[in-house]
Amino acid sequence: MDRKRQVEAAFLEWINSFPFPNEVASVKDLNDGLRIWEILGDIDSAYFVGELPEGPSDTGEWSKRWQNLKHITKSLMFYIRDVCGQPLPEDPSLGDLKMIAYNADTAERLIKPGLERGDYFTSDTDYTLQLVKLVLVAAINSPKATGYIAKMPTLSFPTQAFLKESIEEVLRARTRPQSPPVSANVRQLQNTTNAASDSDIPSTPTPSSPPPPPQIDAEIIFEERYGKVMADNERLAQENQDVRKNVRDLRDRLARLQENNAVLQDSLTAAEDALQLHASAEATNGVLSLKPLQLRIQEQEDIIAGQEATISEYQTSTEALQKTIERTHVSSAKLQKLQDEIDELKVERDGLAKKANTVDKYKQKLQASQDLEKDNELLRAEIDDIRQNARNTTDDQEQLDILRLKIKEYEGILPGVERDHHELQMMKRQLEIDNATLAERWEAANEQHIRDLETIEELQVEIHNAESGALPPFGAAGGLDTELAKPAEKDSELKTRISELESEITQLTMDAQEADKKTPKTAETSSKFLLKTLATLELVKSAARKRSEGPKPGSTEHLEQLIANCADEIISGADALAKRTEELETQNAVIKDLQARLKLAEESVSVPNTADQLASLQELENLKRENRLVASAFHDMAGRLQMNGVGLQRRTEPPRSWMNKVRRQLEQPAMVRSR
């Protein structure tokens, strides 16, 4: 056992000589394989690359440590064979690696094939040391072997001796011949031992084993055992300290007693020498001096007897202390066993803590899944709302498409309406100008009417004189031919005047119709003006009738026919004016209806719900703006073309719309219709 600990200490010192921050306290710290893999990476970083199958946080279970050890052993064997070019030494079997991973304290004795007599392993520590020996073989045969060999003299002498012995053992294993095949009994013993170790490792209980207690009972039992072990550990540690202290005191006392014994032995030797001298002197000097010497010798013998009794007591105490030391060693072994049990309990505690953490994690995951389920319910409700909104949006989109079609139709109609409106505005301006012109004409007609009345009065006077027989003398005013020519001239003047009045009536009728198309007020004004004109014509008719009753019955009939024609035209113009007024009212009603529907459509799409509707409305606004700009540019260009003069209008195509036809009629000179 002492040699095994010395070997462990030697290998631990060699392992801690590598440049790593954390030192290895015991061989059991190598069971997970992490530090061994780091050492192999320092030996040859180009070959031992990558990570282990299980990381540092996953080595809590023995199966994961076993995977790491298998990976390390396989890589190490290939490195020794392929890179170092050395024959393979005996490698631990998979059962041994499993024992290392499982961290068992003791195992049945396994006789390794090919080992010398006495080379057997009794625990996982031996398997770990065997794996460390393989690492040592790889180190002294690696490209960095010179550095590792140069570093060995810096270690302690026992460590150097054990490392040298291990290297020599490896060299002997290379040159040793093949061992004979293992007998069937030994192989059966090995298989039985491996099967037993494998059956102890898995956590699944056998049918004959009692069922495991519940988790809470195991925790209580673990806490109780842990408390008892800790109490025994503290008690034994205290007893060990007391025994060690007593041993130190007894050793110090024994050293002092041995020193005193040596002094007394020297004194006894000196006394014997002195006694011999005194005896010789007594023989020479006489018997008188013998008695004091005998008394002195007796005293010295008493002292020696007392010292011998003290020495015997000290020897008895020393033997008792030796027995106490042996008992202390036994207690220390028990303490070590208790420490191992404490380690096992710690491992079990860590396993239970991991299970508790796993349960807590599962609880947290369950709570998180419940929260996720609630969130999913809320999201499903939101999805239903979104789908309903999408359906509503689809309906709104369909209605919006219908409204867009209607708006496009309205946009196709609006340019014509705007053109008509612009033409009406232009016509209004033209009618205002014509109205001013007609007002001037009306004033001129009034003046002419006054002159006609004066002429009619003169004619009436002349007719009255002619009826009374008072004729003017011949030759006074040019003779009879002159007098006969005057009524003919008057008739021609009346015809000319009637034709002018007829053209004015026609012009006024057309102007009234155009004005009535724009506003009822203009139509009313035009009607009043036409009525005044009709009244004036009635007066002219009556005057002409009175004047032409005598000598010119044909002229009177012609004048009556003209007046009747004028009246018919005025009546037909009034009927057409009323009909056009009704058409304008119908068009105004249609325009108002279209404007109301357009406003309703704009209000229905004024509050967009989605980004698509916003984009559609923005596109619609852009189209409207472009339409307005195009219409404005079109009307501006049309206005410029209309204001360029008559020369440009003569080169245009014949008019097609009703307003352009009326405008063309107004531009033509008025003609008097004759029969």
C-alpha positions in Angstrom: 0.0 0.0 0.0 2.9 2.4 0.8 4.6 1.7 -2.5 1.3 2.3 -4.3 1.0 5.7 -2.6 4.6 6.5 -3.5 3.9 5.6 -7.1 0.8 7.8 -7.1 2.7 10.7 -5.6 5.5 10.3 -8.1 3.1 10.4 -11.1 1.2 13.3 -9.6 4.4 15.3 -9.3 5.3 14.5 -12.9 1.8 15.5 -14.1 1.9 18.7 -12.1 5.2 19.6 -13.7 3.3 20.4 -16.9 2.5 24.1 -17.4 -1.2 24.0 -16.3 -2.8 26.5 -13.9 -4.7 23.9 -11.7 -2.7 21.2 -9.9 -3.9 17.6 -9.6 -4.5 16.7 -6.0 -5.2 13.0 -6.4 -5.3 10.3 -9.1 -9.1 10.3 -9.0 -9.0 13.8 -10.5 -7.8 12.1 -13.7 -10.8 9.8 -14.0 -12.7 12.2 -16.3 -9.8 12.3 -18.8 -9.8 16.1 -19.2 -6.3 16.7 -17.7 -4.9 13.6 -19.6 -6.2 15.1 -22.8 -4.5 18.5 -22.0 -1.2 16.7 -21.3 -1.5 14.8 -24.7 -2.1 18.2 -26.4 1.1 19.5 -24.8 3.0 16.4 -26.0 1.9 16.8 -29.6 -0.6 19.5 -30.3 -0.7 18.7 -34.0 -1.9 15.1 -33.4 -4.2 15.5 -30.4 -6.5 18.2 -31.7 -10.1 18.9 -31.2 -12.3 18.3 -28.1 -13.3 15.3 -26.2 -16.8 13.7 -26.9 -18.0 15.1 -23.6 -17.1 18.5 -22.3 -16.2 19.6 -18.7 -19.9 20.3 -17.9 -21.0 16.9 -19.1 -18.7 14.6 -17.2 -21.0 14.1 -14.2 -22.2 10.7 -15.4 -19.8 7.7 -15.6 -20.9 6.8 -19.1 -19.8 10.2 -20.5 -16.4 9.8 -18.7 -16.1 6.4 -20.2 -16.6 7.8 -23.7 -13.8 10.3 -23.0 -11.4 7.6 -21.7 -12.1 5.3 -24.7 -11.4 8.2 -27.1 -8.1 9.0 -25.2 -7.0 5.4 -25.2 -7.7 4.8 -28.9 -5.9 8.0 -29.9 -2.9 7.3 -27.6 -2.5 3.7 -29.0 -2.5 5.0 -32.6 0.0 7.7 -31.6 2.4 5.3 -30.0 2.1 2.9 -33.0 2.0 5.3 -35.9 3.9 8.4 -34.8 6.4 7.1 -32.2 6.9 3.8 -34.1 7.0 1.8 -30.9 5.4 -1.6 -30.2 2.1 -1.3 -28.3 2.3 -2.1 -24.6 -0.4 -3.7 -22.7 -3.4 -1.3 -22.8 -6.3 -1.3 -20.4 -9.3 -3.1 -21.6 -12.7 -1.5 -22.0 -13.7 -3.0 -18.6 -10.8 -1.2 -17.0 -11.8 2.1 -18.6 -15.3 1.5 -17.4 -14.0 0.9 -13.9 -12.0 4.2 -14.0 -15.1 6.1 -15.2 -17.3 4.6 -12.6 -14.8 5.7 -9.9 -15.1 2.4 -7.9 -13.1 2.1 -4.7 -12.2 -1.6 -5.0 -12.6 -4.3 -7.5 -11.8 -8.0 -7.7 -8.3 -8.9 -8.5 -7.8 -9.1 -12.3 -4.8 -10.9 -13.6 -3.7 -9.1 -16.8 -2.5 -11.3 -19.7 1.1 -10.7 -20.5 2.1 -9.2 -17.1 4.7 -10.6 -14.7 3.9 -12.3 -11.5 2.6 -9.8 -8.9 1.4 -7.3 -11.5 -2.2 -7.0 -10.7 -4.6 -4.2 -10.1 -7.0 -3.9 -7.2 -8.8 -0.6 -7.9 -9.5 2.1 -10.4 -6.4 3.9 -9.3 -4.3 1.1 -10.7 -6.1 1.4 -14.0 -5.6 5.2 -14.0 -1.8 4.7 -13.2 -1.6 2.3 -16.1 -3.1 4.9 -18.4 -0.6 7.5 -17.1 2.2 5.0 -17.9 1.0 5.0 -21.5 1.1 8.8 -21.5 4.7 8.6 -20.1 5.6 6.2 -23.0 4.2 8.7 -25.5 6.0 11.6 -23.9 9.5 9.9 -23.9 9.0 8.9 -27.6 7.5 12.2 -28.9 9.3 14.9 -30.8 9.5 16.8 -27.4 11.1 13.9 -25.6 14.4 15.8 -25.0 12.6 18.6 -23.2 10.6 16.1 -21.0 13.8 14.1 -20.1 15.7 17.3 -19.3 12.8 18.4 -17.0 12.9 15.1 -15.0 16.1 16.0 -12.9 14.2 18.9 -11.4 11.8 16.5 -9.7 12.3 14.9 -6.4 14.6 11.8 -6.1 11.8 9.4 -5.3 9.9 10.7 -8.3 12.9 10.3 -10.5 13.4 6.8 -9.2 9.8 5.7 -9.9 9.8 7.3 -13.3 13.1 5.6 -14.2 11.6 2.3 -13.0 8.5 2.8 -15.1 10.5 3.6 -18.2 12.7 0.5 -17.6 9.6 -1.5 -17.1 8.2 -0.3 -20.5 11.6 -1.1 -22.1 11.5 -4.6 -20.7 8.0 -5.0 -21.9 9.2 -4.3 -25.5 11.9 -6.9 -25.4 10.0 -9.5 -23.4 8.7 -12.4 -25.5 5.1 -13.1 -26.0 3.4 -14.6 -22.9 1.7 -17.9 -23.1 -2.0 -17.9 -23.8 -4.2 -17.5 -20.8 -5.9 -20.6 -19.5 -9.6 -21.0 -19.7 -10.0 -20.7 -15.9 -8.2 -17.4 -15.8 -10.2 -16.1 -18.8 -13.4 -17.3 -17.1 -12.4 -15.5 -14.0 -11.7 -12.3 -15.9 -15.0 -12.5 -17.7 -16.8 -13.2 -14.5 -15.1 -10.2 -12.8 -15.8 -7.9 -15.8 -19.5 -9.0 -15.8 -19.7 -8.4 -12.1 -18.2 -4.9 -12.5 -20.5 -4.2 -15.4 -23.5 -5.4 -13.5 -22.7 -3.1 -10.6 -22.3 0.0 -12.8 -25.7 0.5 -14.5 -28.4 2.1 -12.5 -31.1 -0.4 -13.5 -31.8 -2.7 -10.5 -31.7 -6.5 -10.9 -34.9 -8.5 -10.3 -33.5 -9.9 -7.0 -32.5 -6.5 -5.7 -35.1 -4.6 -3.7 -36.8 -1.7 -5.4 -35.2 1.7 -4.8 -36.9 3.8 -2.1 -38.7 7.0 -3.1 -36.6 10.0 -3.9 -37.5 11.9 -0.7 -36.6 8.8 1.5 -33.2 8.5 -0.3 -32.5 12.1 0.4 -33.3 11.8 4.1 -31.2 8.6 4.4 -28.4 10.4 2.5 -28.5 13.4 4.8 -28.5 11.1 7.9 -25.5 9.0 6.6 -23.7 12.2 5.6 -24.2 13.7 9.1 -23.0 10.5 10.8 -20.0 10.2 8.6 -19.1 13.8 9.1 -19.4 13.5 12.9 -17.2 10.3 12.9 -14.8 12.0 10.6 -14.5 15.0 12.9 -14.2 12.7 15.9 -11.5 10.6 14.3 -9.7 13.6 13.1 -9.6 15.0 16.6 -8.5 11.7 18.0 -5.8 11.5 15.3 -4.6 15.0 16.2 -4.5 14.1 19.9 -2.7 10.8 19.3 -0.2 12.5 17.0 0.4 15.2 19.7 0.9 12.5 22.3 3.3 10.6 20.0 5.3 13.8 19.5 5.4 14.5 23.2 6.5 10.9 24.0 9.1 11.0 21.2 10.5 14.2 22.7 10.5 12.7 26.2 12.1 9.5 24.9 14.8 11.6 23.2 15.4 13.4 26.5 15.5 10.2 28.5 17.9 8.7 26.0 20.1 11.7 26.3 19.9 11.4 30.1 20.6 7.7 29.8 23.7 8.4 27.7 24.8 11.0 30.3 24.3 8.5 33.1 26.1 5.8 31.1 29.0 8.1 30.7 28.9 9.0 34.4 28.7 5.3 35.3 31.8 4.6 33.1 33.6 7.4 34.7 32.6 6.2 38.2 33.8 2.7 37.4 37.1 4.1 36.2 37.3 6.2 39.3 36.4 3.1 41.4 39.1 1.1 39.8 41.5 3.9 40.6 40.3 4.1 44.1 40.6 0.4 44.4 44.1 0.5 43.3 44.8 3.4 45.5 43.1 1.6 48.4 45.2 -1.3 47.8 48.2 0.9 48.1 47.0 3.3 50.8 45.1 0.9 53.0 41.7 -0.2 54.1 40.8 3.2 55.7 39.8 4.9 52.4 37.6 1.9 51.2 34.5 2.6 53.2 33.7 6.1 51.8 34.2 4.7 48.4 31.8 1.8 49.0 29.2 4.2 50.3 29.6 6.3 47.2 29.4 3.2 45.0 26.2 2.2 46.8 24.7 5.6 46.1 25.7 5.3 42.4 24.2 1.9 42.2 21.0 3.2 43.7 21.0 6.0 41.2 21.6 3.5 38.4 18.8 1.3 39.6 16.5 4.3 39.6 17.6 5.3 36.2 17.1 1.7 34.9 13.6 1.6 36.4 12.9 4.9 34.7 14.3 3.5 31.4 12.1 0.5 31.8 9.1 2.7 32.4 10.1 4.7 29.4 10.4 1.6 27.3 7.0 0.4 28.5 5.6 3.8 27.6 7.3 3.6 24.2 5.8 0.2 23.6 2.4 1.6 24.6 3.0 4.5 22.2 3.9 2.1 19.4 0.7 0.2 20.0 -1.1 3.6 20.0 0.6 4.5 16.8 -0.5 1.1 15.3 -4.0 1.8 16.4 -3.7 5.3 15.0 -2.7 3.7 11.6 -5.8 1.5 11.8 -7.9 4.5 12.7 -6.3 6.4 9.8 -7.2 3.5 7.5 -10.7 3.6 8.8 -10.6 7.3 8.4 -9.5 6.9 4.8 -12.4 4.5 4.3 -14.8 6.9 5.8 -13.3 9.6 3.6 -14.0 7.4 0.6 -17.5 6.8 1.8 -17.8 10.6 2.2 -16.7 11.0 -1.4 -19.3 8.4 -2.5 -21.9 10.2 -0.5 -20.8 13.5 -2.1 -21.1 11.9 -5.5 -24.6 10.6 -4.6 -25.5 14.0 -3.3 -24.3 15.6 -6.5 -26.4 13.1 -8.4 -29.4 13.9 -6.3 -28.8 17.6 -6.6 -28.6 17.2 -10.4 -31.9 15.2 -10.3 -33.4 18.0 -8.2 -32.1 20.6 -10.7 -33.5 18.5 -13.5 -36.9 18.3 -11.8 -36.7 22.1 -11.3 -35.8 22.6 -15.0 -38.7 20.3 -16.0 -41.0 22.4 -13.8 -39.7 25.6 -15.3 -40.1 24.1 -18.8 -43.7 23.0 -17.9 -44.5 26.5 -16.7 -42.9 27.9 -19.8 -44.9 25.5 -22.0 -48.1 26.6 -20.1 -47.2 30.2 -20.7 -46.5 29.5 -24.3 -49.9 27.7 -24.6 -51.5 30.9 -23.2 -49.6 33.0 -25.6 -50.6 30.6 -28.4 -54.3 31.0 -27.4 -53.9 34.8 -27.5 -52.1 34.6 -30.8 -54.8 32.3 -32.2 -57.4 34.9 -31.1 -55.3 37.6 -32.8 -55.0 35.5 -35.9 -58.8 35.1 -36.0 -59.2 38.8 -35.7 -56.6 39.4 -38.4 -58.3 36.9 -40.7 -61.7 38.6 -40.1 -60.0 41.9 -40.8 -58.4 40.4 -43.9 -61.9 39.3 -45.0 -63.3 42.7 -44.3 -60.3 44.2 -46.1 -61.0 41.9 -49.1 -64.6 43.1 -49.2 -63.4 46.7 -48.8 -60.8 46.1 -51.6 -63.6 44.8 -53.9 -65.7 47.8 -53.0 -62.7 50.0 -53.6 -62.1 48.5 -57.0 -65.7 49.1 -57.9 -65.4 52.7 -56.6 -62.2 53.1 -58.6 -64.0 52.0 -61.8 -66.7 54.5 -61.0 -64.2 57.1 -60.3 -62.5 56.3 -63.6 -65.9 56.7 -65.3 -66.4 60.0 -63.5 -62.9 61.1 -64.4 -63.7 60.2 -68.0 -66.9 62.3 -67.7 -65.4 65.2 -65.8 -63.2 66.5 -68.5 -66.2 66.9 -70.8 -68.1 68.6 -68.0 -65.2 70.8 -67.3 -64.8 71.6 -71.0 -68.5 72.5 -71.1 -68.1 74.5 -68.0 -65.2 76.4 -69.5 -67.1 76.9 -72.7 -70.0 78.2 -70.7 -67.7 80.6 -68.9 -66.3 81.8 -72.2 -69.8 82.0 -73.6 -70.8 84.0 -70.5 -68.0 86.5 -71.2 -69.1 86.6 -74.9 -72.7 87.1 -73.8 -71.7 89.9 -71.5 -69.9 91.6 -74.4 -72.8 90.9 -76.7 -75.2 92.2 -74.0 -73.2 95.5 -73.8 -73.3 95.7 -77.6 -77.1 95.0 -77.6 -77.6 97.6 -75.0 -75.9 100.1 -77.2 -78.0 98.9 -80.1 -81.1 99.1 -78.0 -80.3 102.7 -77.2 -79.7 103.4 -80.9 -83.0 101.6 -81.6 -84.8 103.8 -79.0 -83.4 106.9 -80.7 -84.4 105.5 -84.0 -87.8 104.7 -82.6 -88.2 108.2 -81.5 -87.3 109.5 -84.9 -89.7 106.9 -86.4 -92.5 108.2 -84.2 -91.7 111.7 -85.3 -91.8 110.5 -88.9 -95.1 108.7 -88.3 -96.6 111.8 -86.8 -95.4 113.8 -89.9 -96.9 111.1 -92.1 -100.2 111.1 -90.2 -100.3 114.9 -90.6 -99.7 114.5 -94.3 -102.3 111.8 -94.5 -104.7 113.9 -92.6 -104.0 116.8 -95.0 -104.4 114.5 -97.9 -107.8 113.3 -96.7 -109.0 116.8 -96.0 -108.1 117.8 -99.6 -105.5 120.4 -98.7 -102.9 119.3 -101.2 -99.7 121.2 -101.5 -99.1 123.1 -104.7 -97.4 121.4 -107.5 -93.8 122.4 -107.9 -93.4 123.5 -104.4 -91.6 120.4 -103.2 -90.6 118.9 -106.5 -93.9 118.2 -108.0 -96.3 115.2 -108.0 -93.5 112.8 -108.8 -91.7 113.9 -105.7 -94.8 113.5 -103.5 -95.5 110.0 -105.0 -91.9 109.0 -104.4 -91.9 109.9 -100.7 -94.3 107.0 -99.6 -92.1 104.6 -101.7 -89.0 105.8 -99.9 -90.8 105.6 -96.6 -91.8 102.0 -97.4 -88.2 101.1 -98.3 -86.9 102.6 -95.1 -89.6 100.7 -93.1 -88.6 97.5 -94.8 -84.9 98.1 -94.1 -85.8 99.0 -90.5 -88.0 95.8 -90.1 -85.2 93.6 -91.5 -82.7 95.2 -89.1 -85.2 94.7 -86.2 -85.8 91.1 -87.4 -82.0 90.4 -87.4 -81.8 92.0 -84.0 -84.7 89.8 -82.7 -82.9 86.7 -84.1 -79.7 87.7 -82.5 -81.4 88.5 -79.2 -83.2 85.2 -79.3 -80.0 83.3 -79.8 -78.3 85.4 -77.1 -81.2 84.7 -74.8 -81.0 81.0 -75.4 -77.2 81.0 -74.7 -77.6 83.1 -71.6 -80.5 80.9 -70.4 -78.2 77.9 -70.6 -75.8 79.4 -68.1 -78.1 80.9 -65.5 -81.9 81.5 -65.1 -81.2 85.1 -64.3 -79.7 85.7 -67.7 -82.6 83.9 -69.3 -85.1 86.1 -67.4 -83.2 89.3 -68.4 -83.2 88.1 -72.0 -86.9 87.3 -71.9 -87.7 90.8 -70.5 -85.6 92.3 -73.2 -87.4 90.3 -75.8 -90.7 91.3 -74.4 -89.7 94.9 -74.6 -88.5 94.4 -78.2 -91.9 92.7 -79.0 -93.7 95.7 -77.5 -91.6 98.0 -79.6 -92.3 95.9 -82.7 -96.0 96.0 -81.9 -95.8 99.8 -81.8 -93.9 99.9 -85.1 -96.5 97.5 -86.6 -99.4 99.6 -85.5 -97.7 102.8 -86.8 -96.9 101.1 -90.1 -100.5 99.8 -90.3 -101.9 103.3 -89.8 -99.5 104.7 -92.4 -100.1 102.1 -95.0 -103.9 101.8 -94.7 -104.5 104.1 -97.6 -102.6 103.9 -100.8 -100.4 100.7 -100.1 -102.4 97.7 -99.1 -99.7 95.3 -100.4 -97.0 96.8 -98.3 -99.3 96.4 -95.2 -99.8 92.7 -95.8 -96.1 92.3 -96.3 -95.3 94.0 -93.1 -97.9 91.9 -91.2 -96.4 88.8 -92.7 -92.9 89.8 -91.5 -94.2 90.7 -88.0 -96.1 87.3 -87.9 -92.9 85.5 -88.9 -90.9 87.4 -86.2 -93.6 86.4 -83.6 -93.4 82.8 -84.7 -89.6 82.8 -84.5 -89.8 84.5 -81.0 -92.3 81.9 -79.8 -90.3 79.0 -81.2 -87.2 80.5 -79.6 -89.0 80.7 -76.3 -90.1 77.1 -76.6 -86.5 76.0 -77.4 -85.3 78.1 -74.5 -87.7 76.4 -72.1 -86.7 73.0 -73.4 -83.0 73.8 -73.1 -83.6 75.1 -69.6 -85.2 71.7 -68.7 -82.2 69.9 -70.2 -79.8 72.1 -68.2 -81.7 71.4 -65.0 -81.6 67.6 -65.7 -77.8 67.8 -66.3 -77.4 69.9 -63.1 -79.3 67.2 -61.2 -77.1 64.4 -62.7 -74.0 66.4 -61.9 -75.1 66.9 -58.3 -75.9 63.2 -58.0 -72.4 62.3 -59.4 -70.8 64.8 -57.0 -72.7 63.3 -54.1 -71.7 59.7 -55.0 -68.1 60.8 -55.6 -68.1 62.5 -52.1 -69.6 59.4 -50.6 -66.9 57.2 -52.2 -64.2 59.5 -51.0 -65.6 59.4 -47.5 -65.8 55.5 -47.6 -62.2 55.3 -48.5 -61.0 58.2 -46.4 -60.1 55.9 -43.4 -57.7 53.3 -44.8 -57.3 50.1 -42.8 -54.2 48.6 -44.4 -51.0 49.6 -46.1 -52.4 48.5 -49.4 -55.4 50.8 -49.0 -53.1 53.6 -48.1 -51.0 52.9 -51.2 -54.2 52.7 -53.3 -55.5 56.0 -52.0 -52.1 57.7 -52.5 -52.1 56.4 -56.1 -55.6 57.7 -56.6 -54.6 61.1 -55.2 -51.6 61.2 -57.5 -53.9 60.3 -60.5 -56.4 63.0 -59.5 -53.6 65.5 -59.2 -52.2 64.5 -62.6 -55.7 64.7 -64.0 -56.2 68.2 -62.6 -52.8 69.3 -64.0 -53.6 67.8 -67.4 -57.1 69.4 -67.4 -55.6 72.8 -66.3 -53.0 72.6 -69.1 -55.6 71.5 -71.6 -58.0 74.4 -70.7 -55.1 76.8 -70.6 -54.1 75.7 -74.1 -57.7 75.8 -75.3 -58.1 79.3 -74.0 -54.9 80.4 -75.7 -56.1 78.8 -79.0 -59.5 80.5 -78.7 -57.8 83.9 -78.0 -55.5 83.7 -80.9 -58.1 85.2 -83.3 -60.5 84.4 -86.0 -57.8 83.3 -88.4 -57.0 80.2 -86.3 -60.6 79.4 -85.8 -61.3 79.4 -89.6 -58.8 76.6 -90.0 -60.4 74.3 -87.4 -62.7 71.4 -88.1 -66.4 71.9 -88.4 -68.0 72.0 -84.9 -69.6 68.8 -83.5 -71.0 69.8 -80.1 -74.1 71.9 -79.7 -72.3 74.9 -78.1 -69.7 75.1 -80.8 -72.5 75.0 -83.4 -74.3 77.9 -81.6 -71.0 79.8 -81.3 -70.4 79.3 -85.1 -74.0 80.7 -85.8 -73.3 83.7 -83.6 -70.1 84.4 -85.5 -72.0 84.4 -88.9 -73.7 87.6 -90.0 -77.5 87.8 -89.4 -79.6 87.5 -92.5 -83.3 88.5 -93.0 -85.5 85.7 -94.2 -87.8 86.9 -97.1 -90.6 85.4 -99.0 
